[in-house]
Amino acid sequence: MLKFLTQFFTWWNGQTLGTRFHTWRRGTEVGRDENGNIYYTGGIDSEGRQRRWVIFSGYAEATDIPPGWHGWIHHRTDILPSKEDYKPREWQKPHQPNLTGTPAAYRPKGSILGHQERPRVTGDYDAWTPGN
């Protein structure tokens, strides 16, 4: 019952009832990624191309889509990442979602939200004061 209510009242938590109905009626599942997101295709969009969309496994976060699927969903390629025999190079890092606004976000030295103390001002800096 809780899942039904969250789909009815929120768009950021998985999928809405409208998206569920559209997916049931016209969607064809084409693949899944390592994060549990499910990718669909079906129908024609406003530009005359095949419509593509993703149902997120949790909160709808665009940076949660891996690079291969990002290229497919934005019509940069027609080859599905699940059908492609791609092997990343040893120097390539694994995909990470954007962590801005989360507790795991980058906090530079001296940040108000950081755990480190701000560095002391040295002699080469003069603070501005009004009238000077």
N, C-alpha and C positions, 0 to 999 in steps of 0.2 A: 504494500500500500504506500509506503514511504517513497519507493522508487517511482511509482506512478505520479505522486504529488510533485516530486522534484522535476519530473519531465513536463508536467503540466504548467508549473509556475516558473521554471528557470531554463534559460537557454545555454548556460555555461556548464551544466552538469550532464555530460553525455549527449543526449539528444532530446529535442522537444517532441511532443506528440505529432505535430505537423511533419517533422522530419521523419519520424518513425512510420507514419502513414505513407509518405512519399517513397521512402525506401522500400516498404513492403509492396507498394503498388508498381513502381517502376525500376527499382534498383536491382542491380546484379552485382553480387560481391565479386571483386577481382583480386583481392589479396588482403593480407594482414602484415603488420610490421612487428618488430621485436618489442614494441611498447604496448601491444594489444589493440592498437587502432585498426579499424576495419575500413577498407576503401571500396567505394561503389562507383558504378557508372550506369547511365541510363537516361534516355531522353535527349533533347537538344537544347542548348543554351541560347541566349539572345544573339550570339555571334555565329550561330549555325554549327557549332562544334558539339561533340558529344559531351554531355554534362558529367562532371566528376565531383565526388564529395567524400568526406571522411567522417566517420563516427568515432569520436575519441573514447578511449577506455575509461577516462576519468573526467577531470575538468577540461573544458575546451581551451587548449593552449596551443596556438599556432606553431610555436617553436618546438613542440613535441613531435613534429613530423620529421623523420630522417631525411637527409638530402636527396636520396633517390626517389622517394615518394613525393617530395616537394616538387621536383622537376616534372614528375608525371602529372600531379594534380593541377599544376599551372600550365599544362600543355606544352612544356618544353621538349618532351619526348613522348612517343607513343608506346615505347617498350616498357612493360611493367618491370619494376625492380625485382619482383619475385621470379620473372622469366629470364632476367639478365644474369649472365655468369660474370658478375663483377667481383673482383677481389681487391680490397684496398691495399695501397702501398704501405710499407712498414713505417713510413714517416707520417702517415695520416692519423690524426687523432679520432677517437670515436665521437659521434655526435652527442652534444649536450644541449638540453633546452636552456632558454634564457632564464637566468635565476634572479633577475632584477625584481625587487619587491618581496623577495622571500628571505627567510633567515640565512640561507646559504649564499646570498649575494656578496659580491666583492666589496669589501670595506677597506679603503686605503688607510694608511697610517695617518692618524690625526682626524679621522672621520668622527662625527658626533656619535654615530652608531657603532663605531669600531671599539675594540677592546683595548687598544693601545693608547698611550698618552700622546697628546699632540707635542711635536718637537718644540723646544724653547726657541724664541727669537734670538738670532745672533746679532752682532754689532753692525752688520751691513744693511740692516733694515730700519727705516724710520717710519713710524706710524703716522698717517695723515691726521691732522686735527684741523677743525674749521678755523679759518682766519690765517692760516700759514701759507 
